[in-house]
Amino acid sequence: MASISKHGEEASPGMIARMRRSANEIWMEWLRVTKPNHNDTTRMAMAVLGVVIVFTLWLAVLDAILSFGITAIENRFNLKP
């Protein structure tokens, strides 16, 4: 199956091979530039771990505050069954 270029002429197999090589080179360069190294991966893992720890502590504090508040309200108004 022959490819037709934008100018209407048929693309030769050599032209198609050059285009594929060019696209492959661009793709490889993109991977080389965007692939994170070990330090980037470690930094991101530590950031995610830090966020998880902060949110866990935040939930623990909220739970303690709510438990204390509910217990105080129950004791104040004698709401225990």
Residue frames as qw, qx, qy, qz and C-alpha x, y, z in Angstrom:
[[0.000, 0.889, 0.457, 0.000, 0.00, 0.00, 0.00],
 [0.452, 0.304, 0.008, 0.839, 1.50, 3.27, -1.08],
 [0.193, -0.694, -0.407, 0.562, 1.29, 6.44, 0.97],
 [0.310, 0.731, 0.304, 0.526, 0.37, 9.73, -0.64],
 [0.369, -0.177, -0.272, 0.871, 2.15, 12.85, 0.55],
 [0.111, 0.707, 0.417, -0.560, 0.38, 16.15, 1.08],
 [0.122, 0.546, -0.367, -0.743, 1.56, 17.28, -2.37],
 [0.812, 0.365, 0.039, -0.454, -0.13, 14.36, -4.07],
 [0.535, 0.501, -0.675, -0.081, 2.92, 12.31, -5.03],
 [0.934, -0.232, -0.265, -0.056, 3.46, 8.80, -3.80],
 [0.364, -0.792, 0.478, -0.106, 5.87, 8.46, -0.87],
 [0.653, 0.405, -0.640, 0.026, 8.80, 6.19, -1.57],
 [0.865, -0.357, -0.337, 0.101, 9.77, 3.41, 0.85],
 [0.571, 0.131, -0.289, 0.757, 12.98, 5.32, 1.59],
 [0.145, -0.484, 0.037, -0.862, 11.01, 8.43, 2.52],
 [0.759, -0.492, -0.237, -0.355, 8.75, 6.40, 4.80],
 [0.834, -0.152, -0.349, 0.399, 11.79, 4.78, 6.45],
 [0.317, 0.291, -0.219, 0.876, 13.38, 8.21, 7.02],
 [0.422, -0.528, -0.070, -0.734, 10.15, 9.51, 8.53],
 [0.863, -0.396, -0.304, -0.076, 9.96, 6.49, 10.84],
 [0.697, 0.017, -0.327, 0.638, 13.59, 6.93, 11.91],
 [0.047, 0.422, -0.108, 0.899, 12.99, 10.61, 12.55],
 [0.639, -0.526, -0.156, -0.539, 9.88, 9.88, 14.60],
 [0.884, -0.254, -0.339, 0.196, 11.77, 7.21, 16.53],
 [0.498, 0.194, -0.285, 0.795, 14.65, 9.61, 17.25],
 [0.252, -0.502, 0.027, -0.827, 12.21, 12.24, 18.48],
 [0.810, -0.443, -0.255, -0.286, 10.50, 9.65, 20.70],
 [0.816, -0.098, -0.353, 0.447, 13.81, 8.43, 22.15],
 [0.244, 0.330, -0.215, 0.886, 14.91, 12.00, 22.87],
 [0.503, -0.528, -0.102, -0.676, 11.57, 12.69, 24.56],
 [0.883, -0.357, -0.306, 0.001, 12.01, 9.61, 26.76],
 [0.658, 0.103, -0.324, 0.672, 15.58, 10.60, 27.61],
 [0.013, 0.410, -0.137, 0.902, 14.53, 14.10, 28.66],
 [0.581, -0.439, -0.061, -0.682, 11.36, 13.20, 30.55],
 [0.828, -0.188, -0.525, 0.061, 12.38, 9.96, 32.28],
 [0.421, -0.842, 0.211, -0.263, 12.97, 10.67, 35.98],
 [0.473, 0.423, -0.710, 0.305, 16.27, 9.64, 37.51],
 [0.568, -0.262, -0.729, 0.276, 16.71, 7.91, 40.88],
 [0.153, -0.120, -0.401, 0.895, 16.83, 11.17, 42.86],
 [0.387, -0.108, -0.210, -0.891, 13.61, 12.42, 41.26],
 [0.655, -0.244, -0.664, -0.266, 11.87, 9.13, 42.01],
 [0.474, -0.225, -0.656, 0.542, 13.06, 9.16, 45.63],
 [0.027, 0.025, 0.193, -0.981, 12.02, 12.79, 46.09],
 [0.526, -0.175, -0.368, -0.746, 8.54, 12.10, 44.73],
 [0.649, -0.255, -0.716, 0.014, 8.14, 8.99, 46.89],
 [0.328, -0.182, -0.545, 0.750, 9.14, 10.96, 49.99],
 [0.228, -0.058, -0.028, -0.971, 6.71, 13.75, 49.07],
 [0.634, -0.238, -0.539, -0.501, 3.85, 11.28, 48.68],
 [0.596, -0.239, -0.696, 0.322, 4.77, 9.57, 51.95],
 [0.138, -0.059, -0.356, 0.923, 4.87, 12.95, 53.70],
 [0.427, -0.153, -0.218, -0.864, 1.42, 13.88, 52.39],
 [0.683, -0.259, -0.654, -0.195, 0.01, 10.53, 53.53],
 [0.469, -0.193, -0.622, 0.597, 1.49, 10.99, 57.02],
 [0.067, -0.023, 0.162, -0.984, 0.17, 14.56, 57.31],
 [0.568, -0.201, -0.357, -0.714, -3.35, 13.54, 56.29],
 [0.661, -0.234, -0.708, 0.084, -3.25, 10.54, 58.64],
 [0.297, -0.149, -0.516, 0.790, -2.27, 12.79, 61.55],
 [0.264, -0.099, -0.078, -0.956, -4.94, 15.30, 60.53],
 [0.660, -0.260, -0.543, -0.449, -7.61, 12.58, 60.61],
 [0.578, -0.219, -0.682, 0.391, -6.34, 11.32, 63.98],
 [0.084, -0.052, -0.323, 0.941, -6.56, 14.84, 65.44],
 [0.463, -0.159, -0.260, -0.833, -10.07, 15.33, 64.06],
 [0.679, -0.249, -0.678, -0.131, -11.12, 11.96, 65.48],
 [0.425, -0.180, -0.609, 0.645, -9.73, 12.87, 68.91],
 [0.123, -0.021, 0.121, -0.985, -11.46, 16.27, 68.89],
 [0.589, -0.194, -0.423, -0.661, -14.79, 14.75, 67.86],
 [0.645, -0.234, -0.716, 0.128, -14.53, 11.95, 70.42],
 [0.259, -0.127, -0.492, 0.821, -13.70, 14.44, 73.16],
 [0.279, -0.068, -0.067, -0.955, -16.55, 16.73, 72.09],
 [0.649, -0.230, -0.567, -0.453, -19.12, 13.96, 71.91],
 [0.568, -0.231, -0.696, 0.374, -18.05, 12.58, 75.30],
 [0.093, -0.059, -0.336, 0.936, -18.24, 16.05, 76.84],
 [0.457, -0.139, -0.239, -0.845, -21.74, 16.61, 75.43],
 [0.678, -0.239, -0.676, -0.163, -22.91, 13.17, 76.63],
 [0.457, -0.204, -0.624, 0.601, -21.54, 13.82, 80.13],
 [0.052, -0.034, 0.140, -0.988, -22.95, 17.35, 80.27],
 [0.575, -0.064, -0.148, -0.802, -26.49, 16.37, 79.31],
 [0.500, -0.135, 0.802, -0.296, -26.50, 12.83, 80.77],
 [0.686, 0.393, -0.257, -0.556, -27.17, 11.30, 77.36],
 [0.112, 0.301, -0.946, -0.042, -25.63, 7.90, 78.04],
 [0.703, -0.185, -0.457, -0.513, -28.19, 5.10, 77.73]]
